[in-house]
Every structure is written in C-alpha cells, then in structure tokens.
Amino acid sequence: MLDLVLELVAPLKCAGCDEPGAALCEACWSAVVRIDPLRACPRCGEPRRPGGRHACACSDAAFEAVRCFGELAPPLSSAISLHKDPGERRYGPMLGALAATACADWAGWPDAVVPVPPTRSARLRRGYDHTAPLARAVADRLGSQAAGLLVARDRADQRALDRRGRRENVRDAFAVRVGVSVPARVLLVDDVMTTGATLDAAARALKDSGAREVRAVAVARACGGAAG
C-alpha cells in the first residue's frame, strides 16, 4: 500500500531522461552499454577492446572471477547514483536484476551471496544499506541465500581517491562478523567496480575466514582507465 501511495504521489522516473513510468525507459535502456562476458577478462570483468591488448589489473586479487552487467556510463550510472545517494530505493530491484543477469550462468554455484557493506557513516548518511537489496535479488535468481557476512570499517570515500589511494584506503577495510561461519563458495555483490580494490579487500576477509573461492558481480564497471 505504501508503494502504491508513493507511486501516485511521486511516480518513478527514468534515470536517463526523467520521464515517468519506469526506472529506465525503452529509449534510455537501448543506450546502456552492456558488457559481453565472452569479450571481457574473466578475472576482472574489463571488456577487451577490438584490436587492443588487455593487461589484467587484478591478477593478484583475492577473487577468482568478476562479472559486470554494463559500463559505468549514463544512463546506467545515473540509476546507480540515484539509488545510492538520494536514496531512491525503487531503482534497487532493477539494478539487482541486472547484476543477476550478468552472472546467470553461475546459478547453483554460490553457497552464499554476500553484499559488500557500506561503512557505518555512509549507511547513516543514506539511511539504508544500498547493496543489500541487490544481493537479495541476485540470491533469489541464482537459487542461493543472501548473507550479511561482512562489516565495514569507516574509511574515506573511495570516489575521491586515485588507484593507489583506493588500495591503501581499503586495506583491512572489511571483517567477517563475529560468530558467523563462512562457506566455501561466496559470491560478492556490489553496485560498481572500478579498480577492484574494494572487492579484493572484501574477498581477502572472506578467504581469511575460510572461503575457498570468491567470485564477484557488479552492476556496472568503470572502463577505459577510470579508477571501487
């Protein structure tokens, strides 16, 4: 009922063009740059450009594989920003479904689907955990269970840092919750991947507590040298 009232008072608008009716209208949806996993690095998820050479920046990362639905560019980046910062939670189901689509062939693999948690200060600022609904959507579609196994220590906002700064900023940034058991196969879920530093730090915390293999999926990936 609350959702119905909200839709009547403030209809959901397209993140790309602001037209009411859907999170992304048909025209803006066609503008989303999808990442084909067959044409991307299986380790870090970066798309291979035609005629270009790929030097994986995540060869020493703690995760084994990454999938990303699309490139971090409008209108997809706009939907992610609206979901994260102004707290427009109605974009969550769409973003979670996109992440699940990117790793649909991993159905049945994960023992647990784990959101990369925000810091306490970020959660208080936004009013909610923006990655948890994404993880629930992925878990539902892959036939697994979403589990909040990780906690995040407060740190600076990654978006203001370069590649080296990001890696230093997230060193030991995550810990496994006291008293929980970490299963062997874990799928991490985040909204954005840029350098891979955040996913690497989260994967290391899980492996230090017993995970044997960690994969990751993100809604969008920063490509072309961008520095998450």
N, C-alpha and C positions, 0 to 999 in steps of 0.2 A: 504494500500500500504506500509506504514511504517513497519507494522508487517511482511509483505511478505519479504521486503528487509532485515529486521533483521534476519528472519529465514534463508535466503540464506547466509548471512554473518556470522552469529553465531547461528547455529541450537540449538534448545532447547535440553538439555542433561538430561539424567536420574539422579535424585538426589542421587540415590543409587550407581550406577556403572559407571556413566559418559558416557554411550553410547548415541549417538544422536538419536533423534526421538520422545521422549515423556518425560513428567515430571517424570514418573516412568515407567520403562519397565515392561514387564509381569513378569519376574523373581523377580524383586525387589518388585513389587506390592504384590506378594504372600508372601513376608516376613513381610509385615505390620501387626502388632498385633492389630486387631480390638477389640473394647470393646462392648460386647453384653449388651444392656441396661437392658435386663431381668436378667442379672447376675451382675449388678452393683447397687450401692447405688443410689436410685432415687433422693436423696437430693444433694449429692456431686459428683456423677458420678464415684466414685472409684470402680473398679472391685472387686468383692468378690472372694478371692482365695479359691480353693477347701479345705474344712476342716478347713478354717480359720475363725476367728471372725472379724467382721467389727465394729469399733468404729468411727462413723462419726465425722470428724474433723470440719464439717461445720454446726453443729446442731443449732448454734446461728446466722448463716449467714442471711443476708437480702434477699437472693434469695431463691426461693422455690424449684427449681429443676435445675439439670445440666445434660447435655448430652455431651459426648466426643466421637469422632469417633474412635480414636485409642490411643495406649500408646505412650508416648514420647520416642521413640527409633528409631534408624536407620531402614529403610531409611526415615520414615516419618519425624523424627526430622531434617534430613538433608534438606528435601524440605522446611520445615518451616524456617530454618536458612538461606537458600539461598534466599527465598522470602523476609525475613526481613532485613538482614544485607547487603549483596551485592546488594540488590535491584533488584533481578531477578523477575520482575513483572509477567512473563509468568507462574509462578507457582500459581499465585493467583486464576485463575478460577478452577483449580483442588482442591486447598485447600478449597475454598468456597463451591464447590460441596460436598466435604467430610463432612464438617460441616452440610450442609443441609441434607445429608443422615442420619446423626446421630439423627436429630430431625424431620424427615419427618412426623411422626405421629402427630406433633404439627401444621400441616398445618391448616390455618384458625384461629388459636388461637391468635397470637400476633397482637396488634393494630399497633405496630411499631417494627422494627428490628434495634437495636442500636449498632454500633461498640464501643468497648472500645477504646477510643482515646489514641494515644501515647502523650507523653509530647512534648512541642514545640521544645525542644532541640533535642529529638530523631527524630522528623519529619524532622527537618533541616539537621540532620546528614545523614538520609537515603534518603532524597529528596522527600519523599512522605509518605502518611498515609497508612501503610500496612494492617490495619484492615478494612478500608472502602470497598475495593473490596470484601472481604469475606462477609461482611454484605449485600452487594448488591446481591450477589449470593444466600445467604440464603433467603433474602426477595423475590426474584424472584420465587424461588422454593416453598416457603410457601404461596405465594399469598398475601404478605404484602408489606409494604413500608419501605425502609431503611431511617433512620432519624438520622442525627448527632446531637443528643440532648445534648451530654456531651462535656465538655472541661476538659483537664487535667492540673493540676498544676505541675510545674517542681519538680522533686524529683530524688533521687538516683536510679540507675539501680537495679531493683529487683533481677536480676540474681546473684548479689554479696552478697545477704543477706540470713540469716537463717530465720526460720519460724517467730520467734518473731520480728526480724528486718523488715521483709516484712510487717507485720501488722502495725507496727509503721510507716513505710515509706509511706504507702498508706492511713493513717488516714486523712480524709478530702482531699483526693487527687483529687477528681472529683467534678465538679459543673455543674448544668444544665445551658445551655445557656440562657442569659437574653432574655426575651420576648417570649420564646417558651412554648407551652403547652404540658405537659407530659400526655400521655394517660394511661388508667387503666392497660393495659396488655402489658408488654415490654419484648422483647427477646434480651438479650445481646449477642454479638458475640466477641470472642477473638480467637487468634491463639493457645494459650497454657494456660492450667490451672495447677497450681502446688499446692500451699497451699489453694487457693481460696480467698486470701486476696484482690487481685485486683478486682475480680468480686464482692466480698462483698462490697467493698468501692463504686464501681460504682452503685450497686443495692441500697445502702443506699441513695446516692444522688438522685436517681430517685424516691424512695419512699418518701423522704423528700419533693419532689416537686409534689406529687400527684399520683404516680403509686400505684396500689393496689396489683399487683402481678408481680414479676420479675423472669423470668427463664433465663438460660444461656446455650450457646453451645460453645464448643471449638473444634478445630481440633484435638488436642492431649492433653493428660493428663499425668503428671508425676506420676508414680505409685511406690509403694514399698518404701515409706518413703522419696521420694525426696521432696525438698521444692520448683505464679502467679497470 
